[in-house]
Amino acid sequence: MNTSLRWMTSYLSNWTGTAEEAEHALIHAGFPIESREVLGDGDVRLDVEITSNRGDCLSHLGLAREISAKLKLELKPP
């Protein structure tokens, strides 16, 4: 699943991390990263592999929840 790092981190309070930190958190949460691409506007597109049993992570909010749990950040849902 292609996802925007900017969109994911918009759901995290006080995010000051890097793309590498977000990628590392997702990998350790069990979500392999297929590719990472830096876009022209400074955003980063991550191609995250989501298994069929994790439908809750098929959105930016779901992946942000996983990052917040790994990095002990507060999640701010919409």
Backbone as CSV, one residue per row, in Angstrom:
resi,resn,N_x,N_y,N_z,CA_x,CA_y,CA_z,C_x,C_y,C_z
1,MET,0.849,-1.166,0.000,0.000,0.000,0.000,0.897,1.231,0.000
2,ASN,0.661,2.132,-0.928,1.400,3.393,-0.958,0.790,4.346,0.052
3,THR,1.638,4.961,0.848,1.162,5.865,1.881,2.071,7.084,1.987
4,SER,1.494,8.200,2.341,2.227,9.451,2.490,2.703,9.598,3.935
5,LEU,3.985,9.833,4.102,4.515,10.033,5.452,3.906,11.285,6.082
6,ARG,3.711,12.319,5.286,3.128,13.562,5.805,1.718,13.322,6.339
7,TRP,0.922,12.548,5.600,-0.441,12.258,6.055,-0.423,11.403,7.309
8,MET,0.429,10.389,7.345,0.488,9.524,8.533,0.880,10.315,9.770
9,THR,1.922,11.125,9.642,2.410,11.843,10.816,1.509,12.995,11.221
10,SER,0.547,13.372,10.366,-0.406,14.406,10.772,-1.312,13.903,11.898
11,TYR,-1.361,12.599,12.100,-2.154,12.010,13.176,-1.342,11.774,14.446
12,LEU,-0.089,12.197,14.460,0.769,12.002,15.625,1.065,13.333,16.290
13,SER,0.823,13.418,17.585,1.117,14.646,18.324,2.621,14.819,18.455
14,ASN,3.080,16.021,18.226,4.481,16.389,18.420,5.452,15.549,17.601
15,TRP,5.095,15.195,16.372,6.010,14.416,15.530,7.180,15.288,15.107
16,THR,8.377,14.876,15.457,9.593,15.569,15.034,10.569,14.585,14.412
17,GLY,10.089,13.393,14.119,10.953,12.339,13.604,11.231,12.468,12.120
18,THR,11.963,11.496,11.633,12.346,11.449,10.230,11.630,10.290,9.540
19,ALA,11.771,10.253,8.235,11.205,9.145,7.462,11.837,7.827,7.894
20,GLU,13.122,7.863,8.200,13.817,6.647,8.630,13.246,6.121,9.948
21,GLU,12.921,7.022,10.870,12.345,6.601,12.150,10.964,5.981,11.956
22,ALA,10.149,6.588,11.116,8.814,6.049,10.840,8.930,4.686,10.170
23,GLU,9.842,4.589,9.209,10.062,3.322,8.507,10.532,2.244,9.481
24,HIS,11.456,2.585,10.339,11.977,1.650,11.340,10.858,1.170,12.272
25,ALA,9.995,2.089,12.714,8.883,1.729,13.598,7.916,0.781,12.901
26,LEU,7.609,1.041,11.654,6.691,0.164,10.918,7.294,-1.215,10.692
27,ILE,8.575,-1.257,10.361,9.240,-2.549,10.160,9.198,-3.370,11.438
28,HIS,9.474,-2.738,12.573,9.465,-3.461,13.849,8.056,-3.791,14.335
29,ALA,7.056,-3.150,13.751,5.666,-3.490,14.067,5.164,-4.617,13.166
30,GLY,6.022,-5.074,12.233,5.656,-6.188,11.382,5.164,-5.801,10.002
31,PHE,5.499,-4.586,9.567,5.073,-4.101,8.253,6.302,-3.818,7.395
32,PRO,6.704,-4.781,6.560,7.872,-4.551,5.698,7.631,-3.384,4.732
33,ILE,8.692,-2.650,4.460,8.637,-1.533,3.533,9.211,-2.010,2.201
34,GLU,8.372,-1.991,1.169,8.794,-2.440,-0.156,9.694,-1.399,-0.825
35,SER,9.336,-0.114,-0.680,10.147,0.952,-1.267,9.851,2.269,-0.564
36,ARG,10.779,3.209,-0.767,10.607,4.561,-0.233,10.999,5.527,-1.328
37,GLU,10.159,6.544,-1.552,10.415,7.509,-2.614,10.208,8.914,-2.066
38,VAL,11.206,9.767,-2.233,11.089,11.165,-1.832,10.413,11.897,-2.980
39,LEU,9.329,12.585,-2.665,8.555,13.303,-3.674,9.048,14.741,-3.809
40,GLY,8.660,15.396,-4.873,9.106,16.751,-5.163,8.739,17.781,-4.116
41,ASP,7.628,17.569,-3.414,7.187,18.541,-2.414,7.784,18.278,-1.028
42,GLY,8.733,17.344,-0.937,9.376,17.046,0.337,8.734,15.908,1.100
43,ASP,7.585,15.450,0.645,6.920,14.320,1.287,7.650,13.029,0.901
44,VAL,7.375,11.970,1.644,7.961,10.664,1.360,6.831,9.665,1.177
45,ARG,6.909,8.901,0.091,5.922,7.857,-0.167,6.535,6.525,0.219
46,LEU,5.860,5.830,1.150,6.294,4.500,1.564,5.356,3.470,0.963
47,ASP,5.915,2.413,0.418,5.132,1.290,-0.065,5.199,0.240,1.037
48,VAL,4.142,0.162,1.829,4.091,-0.699,3.013,3.352,-1.982,2.665
49,GLU,3.939,-3.112,3.027,3.282,-4.396,2.793,2.322,-4.678,3.954
50,ILE,1.042,-4.835,3.624,0.003,-5.102,4.623,-0.528,-6.509,4.380
51,THR,-0.522,-7.330,5.408,-1.052,-8.684,5.261,-2.572,-8.666,5.354
52,SER,-3.192,-9.708,4.839,-4.654,-9.748,4.752,-5.336,-9.743,6.119
53,ASN,-4.643,-10.148,7.161,-5.263,-10.171,8.485,-5.157,-8.826,9.214
54,ARG,-4.576,-7.807,8.577,-4.433,-6.490,9.208,-5.162,-5.423,8.421
55,GLY,-6.442,-5.653,8.170,-7.270,-4.685,7.467,-7.366,-3.355,8.185
56,ASP,-7.141,-3.354,9.507,-7.186,-2.115,10.278,-6.045,-1.168,9.906
57,CYS,-5.055,-1.661,9.190,-3.908,-0.836,8.812,-3.936,-0.428,7.346
58,LEU,-5.080,-0.557,6.708,-5.205,-0.164,5.307,-5.590,1.304,5.164
59,SER,-5.081,2.124,6.056,-5.328,3.566,5.993,-4.154,4.294,6.651
60,HIS,-4.072,5.591,6.390,-3.020,6.386,7.016,-3.181,6.385,8.536
61,LEU,-4.423,6.459,8.999,-4.681,6.466,10.437,-4.256,5.146,11.080
62,GLY,-4.547,4.039,10.422,-4.162,2.736,10.967,-2.657,2.586,11.096
63,LEU,-1.923,3.033,10.090,-0.461,2.956,10.171,0.085,3.966,11.182
64,ALA,-0.544,5.132,11.281,-0.127,6.113,12.291,-0.315,5.543,13.690
65,ARG,-1.387,4.780,13.888,-1.619,4.145,15.191,-0.474,3.176,15.535
66,GLU,-0.006,2.437,14.543,1.112,1.511,14.769,2.395,2.264,15.102
67,ILE,2.657,3.361,14.399,3.842,4.167,14.694,3.748,4.756,16.093
68,SER,2.566,5.257,16.453,2.404,5.864,17.782,2.615,4.838,18.887
69,ALA,2.172,3.618,18.661,2.361,2.574,19.665,3.836,2.215,19.811
70,LYS,4.543,2.114,18.702,5.966,1.756,18.747,6.829,2.863,19.339
71,LEU,6.518,4.114,18.998,7.352,5.231,19.442,6.803,5.927,20.685
72,LYS,5.715,5.390,21.237,5.089,5.946,22.440,4.727,7.428,22.266
73,LEU,4.045,7.690,21.139,3.546,9.033,20.851,2.033,9.037,20.985
74,GLU,1.475,10.199,21.247,0.030,10.309,21.356,-0.588,10.364,19.963
75,LEU,-1.617,9.557,19.757,-2.337,9.543,18.494,-3.455,10.575,18.572
76,LYS,-3.585,11.403,17.536,-4.679,12.376,17.498,-5.578,12.043,16.309
77,PRO,-6.605,11.231,16.545,-7.515,10.841,15.461,-8.306,12.038,14.950
78,PRO,-8.837,11.930,13.720,-9.598,13.045,13.150,-10.887,13.307,13.902
